[in-house]
Amino acid sequence: MACRRCEAALKRNGLQTSSIAKLISRRGFSSSTRYLRHGALPAFGETSSPELDSVLSRLRYKVFLPNAHLNQQQRKLVFREKYRSQLETQPVKVTIGDEEIELQHMDQRNLPDSWGLTKRVFALLSKENQAENWHNVLPSLMHGFQGVRFGLSPARMEKMVRAANSAEMQDVVMKCLQQVKTTNLSLKWPGVRYEVLWGIHAAAQNRGTEPWGEQETQQAIGWIKQVAIQLESKIHGGGFLNARHDPRASPAVIGLLLELYAARASRHMGGVDAEGKVRVYAERLMDVLPRWRDDYFADAPHEGQRLVFQVILYQALNLAQRVLGADMPQAEIATKRRKSLGDLIQKQLNTNMMEVKPQYCVMRMKETWDKRIQKK
């Protein structure tokens, strides 16, 4: 049976026996099995860029609607040439959530490239560089791709997080992680996880007027604590007991926690571990490092990520030893590991620079590293 609105429209136009009437009579027309799985059609509020609004509208109606929210009969109406003229003369509408949408013919051979449109969205977001635009667009964009065939792979999710980090929109990334059931942005994918962690580190070290600004470092601590909690849930990759590859016990997560707490103590608490957090995470880090057998970031999918987190781990140990002094857990072993990391980093920076992807800001890290060596 057709929905009542469609039946009324058909009767008014004398089309009870039309090909459209026959098609929609085979199945409830305004209900959609895809809609039931993927929720209402994502909506984008108006942005500061008319071009961005136009690209988002194309994604919404040309990609998300037909690929994730129409059932089989509705897709036939939209894509088959024989229904084109009838859709133009006798409009048919479907109700998705609280929204009524008029179906329009689409040439399936000339549908827009969804990833091409997405890359254009990010180019315009970066050009405008307004936080309101990012908050409005990114969660809905990720939501829209749920259910779309050939949608967002983990590698593409990783690129989206990297773009947000580059625009200093880490708070929007954290928002998407909280809304994982609708955005599908999960920490269970190593590439995404490392990009999220790198963004947190970069916000603390690079965003303020000086490295490790008090407000920026405190905000980053809040974010990494949120990540640590999320890693306990199955949807973010928790809930299994593989000690070697459990992200909850990875040097990347614990090392970043230690780096941030040690940087805060060193810069803003008189070099004193007043809360005891530096010692707590130093103990945890020294306990987990042996499990990774000196390949601390084996789960990182890219060489650049491994190199960056080797530097972060070196800084974590270095800062922790400065703050804790003789109270550093396993002090001699920590010193050996720090020196070993230093030698490894220096070797890679001298011989492998052309092989490291530039988006990880390794050139800037090389400058920082060289300055540190010169000060010794």
N, C-alpha and C positions, 0 to 999 in steps of 0.2 A: 504493500500500500504506500502511496505517496503521502507526504505530510499534508496537513490541512491547507496550509498556505499555498503549496504547489497545486493541490487539487482545485482550489478556488481560482487561482490564476489561470489554470488550464480551461476551466469551465467558462470563465469570462471571455476567453479568446477562442472558444469553440475547438479546443485541441484535445479533447478526451481521447481521440484515436490516433494522435500524432505519434511519430517515432519516439519523441521524448517521453510522452505519457507512457508508452509501452515499456520504455527502459526503466523509468523510475518506479513503475508499479511493481517491479520485481523485488524491490527492497526499500525499506524506510529511507526516504531521501535526505531528510535534514539531520538524521543521526549518522555518525561516522565512527566506525570501529577504530580508526586511527586517532580520532579526536579523543576517544575514551582512554587511549593509552598515553597521549602526549599533551593533554590539557588544551586550554584555550590558545588561540593563535597569538603569539607574543606581540605586544604592542610597543612601539617606540614613541616616546614623547617628542615634541618638536625640539630640534637642536639649534645651535647658533649658525649652522651652515645649510642653506637650501640644497646644495649639491649632496650633502650627507643625507638629508631627509629623503631625497630622490632615490639614492642608492639603497637606503634601508627599505623604502617602499617596494622597490623591485625585488629585494630579497624576500620580503614578507609575502607578496602576492604571486611571485613567479617561482619561488623556491620552496618556502616553508608551507604555504597553503596546499599546492598540489601534491607535494611529496610526503607530507606528514599528517595532513588533516582531512583529506578527502578519501572516501571509500571507493571501491572498484567502479561502481556505477557512476559516481560523480566524476571520476577521472575519465571515463569513457565520454561523458558529455563534454568535458573540457577539451580533450585531446583529439577526438575523432572529427575529421573534416565534414562528415555528413551532418553533424549537428550544429555546425558553425552558424549558418544563416538563421536557424530556428532560435539559437541562443541570442542572436542579435535582435530578432523581431519580437520574441516572447521571452523576456528575461526570467531567469530562474534563480532563486536565492536559497542559500543554505544558512542554517543557524549553527554557529560554533561558539560554545560558551554563551555569552550575552550579546554576541555580535552577529548581525545578519549581513551576509556577504553575497553579492551578486556574482554568479559564475560568468566567466568570459572565456572565449576560445583561446587556446594556446597552441602554437606550433611546436610539437615536441622535438622537432629537429633543430629548432632555433631558440631553445631555452637558454637563459644566461648562465655563464660559468659561475657557479656558486662561490668557489674559492677566489676567483678573480674579483667578484664583487666584494668579498670579505676583505681582501687585501686593500681594495680601494677604501673601504670603511676605515681601516686602520690608518691609512695614509691621511685621510681627512681628519680623523680624530687627533692624530699627532700634529697636523698642521694647525688646527684650532687650539689644541692643548688646553682645553677647559675641563675641569673636573666634573662639572655637571653633565657634560656630554658623555664622558666615560661611564659615569654611574648610570646614566639613562640607557646607554647602548650595550655595554659589554654583557651584563647578565642576561638581557633579553636576546641578544645575538646567540649566545651559547645555548640558551633554552630553545631557540628556534630550530637549531640543527638537530635536536633530539628527534629521532625517527626518520630523518632524511637519509636516504640511501647515499652512500659515499659522502657522508657528512664530515664530522670533525674527528680525525684520527688523533691519537695521543701526540704525534709529532706536530700536528697543526695546533692542538691545544698549547703545546709548549711554545710555539711561535707567538701565539696570542698573548701568553703570559709575558714572554720576553718583550713584546712591544709595549705592554702596559708598564713593565718595569722601566723601560727606557724613557717613558714619559713621566716617570715618578708617580705612577698611579697604583702603588702597591696596595693601598686600602681598597681599591676596587677588586683587585685579585683576591684579597682576603674575603671580601663580600661574596664573590663567586664560589669560593671554597665552602663558605657557610651554607650556600644554597645549592650544594652538590646534587641534590635530587632533581633539581630543575635545570641546572647548568651542565651537569655531568663533568665538571672540573674536579678531578680526583688526584690525591697525592699518591695513589697506588701506582701511577706511572712514573718511573724514575726520572725521565726527562722533565716532566712537569714539576716533580718534587724539587729537583735541583734548581730549576729556574725560580721557583717560589722562594727557596732558601737564599739564593743569590740576591734576589730582589730585597729581601729583608736586610741582609748584610749591607747592600749598597745604600739603602735608605739611611742606615745609621752612620756609615762611614763617609758618604759623599753628599748627602742632601743638604746638610746644614751649612752655615757660613764657615764652619771649621769641622774637621773630622771628629766624629763621635760627639756631636752636640748633645747636650743633656736631654732635651726634649725628643730629639730624633732617636737617640739610643734607648730611651725608656719606651717609646712607641714600638721600636723594633723588638724589644724584649716581650712586650705584650703580644705581638704577632707570632713570634717563635713559640711562645707558650701555647697560643691557640693551635698552632700546627702540631705541637707535641700531643695535645689533647685529641685532635682530630685523627692522628695516627693510631689511636686506640680503637677506632671504629672500623668495621669491615669495609664500609663503602670507601674509606680512604686507605685501605691496604693493611689494616691491622687484623688482629684475631688469629694469627698463626704463630707458630713457635719455632721457626727456623732462625736460630740465634745468629747465624752468620749473615743472613740477608734481611733480618727484621729491621725495617727502617726506624723503628722506635729506639733501637740500640745502635744506630749508625753513627760513625764519627762525624758525618756531615751535620746531623741534628744536634748531637751533644756538643760537638766542637763549636758550633755557632752559638749555642747557649752559653758556653764557657767564654767565648770571645766577647760577647755582648756584656755579660756580667762583669768580666775582668776589665773591659774598657770603661764601663761606668765607674767601677771602684777606683781605677787608676786616674780617671779624668775628673770625676765629680764627687768623690768621697774621700779625698785625701790619701789615696793609695791604700786604703784600709778595707778589708772585707767585713764591713760592719754587719751585714745580714747573714754572712756565712754561705752565700750562694756560690761564690767562686770556689770555695773548697768542696762543696757538694758536687758541682759539675766537674771539677778537676778529678775527684775520686771516680766518678762515673766514667769519665773519658779514659782514664788510665786502666780501668777494669775492662772496657770494651775493645780497646785497641788491639790486644793480642788475638782476639777472635778473627780479625781481618787480615792477619798474617802480612802486615806491611803493605797490603794492597787496600788501603783504607777506603777508596772510593771506586771499588770494582763494579758497583752497580750503576755508576754514572755512564750514560750512553755516549758522551762526547769527550774527546781529549781536553778541550778547553775547560769543560766543567771540572774534570779531575784536577787540572792544574790550578784553577781558581780555588778549589777547596783544599788543596794542599797548602796554599798560601794562608787561607783562613785558619786551618789547623795549626800551622806554624805560629800565626799571630796569637791564637788562643793559648797555646802552651807558653809562649814568650810573655804575654801579659799576665797570665796566671802565676808564673814564677816570680815576676816582679812584685805582684801584690802579696803573695803568700810567703815568699822567701823560704825559710827553713821549714815552714809548715806545708810546703808543696807535697802532695801524696806521691810516693815513689819518685822522689826528686831526681835521683841519679838516672833512672830509666827515662824519666820525662826529658831530661837534658839530652840524653843520647838520641831519643826519638826526634826532638826538635832539631838537633844538629844534622841528623840524617835527612830530615825533611828539607832543611836548608840547602844541603848539598844537591839533593834531587831537583829542587826547584831551580837552583842556579844552573844546573846542567841543562835542564829543559829550555830555560829562557835563552841560553846561549846557542843551543843547537837546533831547537825545534820551533822557533818563533813563526816561521812561514807556514807551518802545518796547523797552527792553532787558530781557530775561528775568531775573527776580530770582534764579534759581538760580545765576547766575554770580557772586554776591556783589559786584555792581558798586557797590551802595550803600557797602559797606565800602571799596572801592577809591576811591570819590569822597572819603570822609573822609580816607583816606591821602593822596590827591592834594592835597586842600585844605591839609592840614597841611604838605606839602612846599612848596607855593606860599608859605605864610605864613612859612616859615623863610628864604626867599630874601631 
